[in-house]
Amino acid sequence: ADFTVLCCGGGNAAQVATGLFAVRYKTIAVSFYSDEAAKWKAALGEDDFELTIPGGKVMKSKPHDITNDPSVAAQADVILLVVPSFAHGEYFEKFAPYMKPGTIVATMPARSGGDILFNTKLGDKAKDMIFCGFETLPWACRFTEWGRKATILGTKNNILAAVTPISATKMALGKLQGLLGVNPWIQESPNNLGISLRNPGMIVHPGVMYGRWGPESWDGKPKSESPLFYQGVDEFSAKILMEMTDEVQAVCREAEKLVAGLDLKDACTLKQWYLDCYDGQMSDTSSLMRCMNTNAAYDGLKHPCKEVDGAFMPDLNYRYLAEDVPTGLCFAKGLAEIIGIPTPTVDKVVVWAQGCIGLEIMVDGKMTGKDLDKTRAPQGMGITTLAEFLKQSKISAA
Ligand code: NAD
């Protein structure tokens, strides 16, 4: 049978990935979101999808189908999820009954704990499947005409990915590299726990939001303009970010101590992540704050705000909190609790953020809120001990 790839989602990233893969492979676009698949199919009609790549070349292709029918998973060799992470669980669940053994399921970006979510959603079936977590999306991209045309503005040179089970790494990353083309170069990361704890968005987004709009710095009054997000990081926000990243580092060191042979080298500090990913684009790398303030890639990016009577109020339900807290920070916090590492600053941010996004996650300093199952906290997936955590991560305590 033809090599078949499912491309899941219907936003910028999913449309771009569908257009790219369909040039060479049988590509089926799948969206379970509302009536998005039918709308996309109607928008494209009999025409080719047009993808403009850096340099201006236009690639034309046609997806084999655009559907909301999960049974197409039975045909899939590779399933790629290119949707915001809060939607991953729905795709895992709906595809599970149909997937054939050996299917590679990749998430880009993975955020945190996607491997464990996958294993818990698939149950017994998970042992025959291969999960791959990518640290980020390799393209900066936008659709230009919804459902019909899209543009890749830039492609990353390198991207980290980890495979569960680890034994399938070479095979899975080889196939995924073939799918993506020569760029980005997929770099093998030792395990998905490293990808989960590396997740820079779980620190940067909630941390900068807290620093600007949290109870320690904001009087609740509207601003005359939306503040700059990265360039506007001040000493106070930087202190919050440093404390959060240090707390996650303490979790990493304790995990390495408890699990012999566990390699979390890719779960670096936030500053190291900037040095790795934005080398040459920051005019001052003397501190984390200056890395963020002087990063050309972030020029002019503002806080998510809503205009009210000519003034600006923060959008505290934006995905910087609504996505990055549940599928990022909650994972790290949950693991910290399991292995007994105190995380006072992360706690402070989670407690503030849960009010903003209308979830109950922490109660009296513990991960026991009623909405834990809406997060990637291990506790929300029924995991409260290190042994169970390792089992569901398929990491053996060597
Ligand atoms: P997007 O906002 O365009 O994605 C929207 C899509 O998400 C929708 O079309 C739908 O398919 C799905 N969706 C939205 N709400 C949903 C819901 N309630 N239930 C189920 N599905 C829902 O996002 P994108 O630009 O395609 O990015 C995808 C991911 O990649 C995000 O996590 C984003 O942060 C990340 N990312 C994007 C870029 C980029 O350049 N576009 C760059 C880096 C990272």
Residues whose N, C-alpha, C, O or C-beta is under 5 A from the ligand:
A	BS01	NAD	G9 G10 G11 N12 A13 A14 S31 Y33 V82 V83 P84 S85 A87 M108 P109 L137 W139 A140 C141
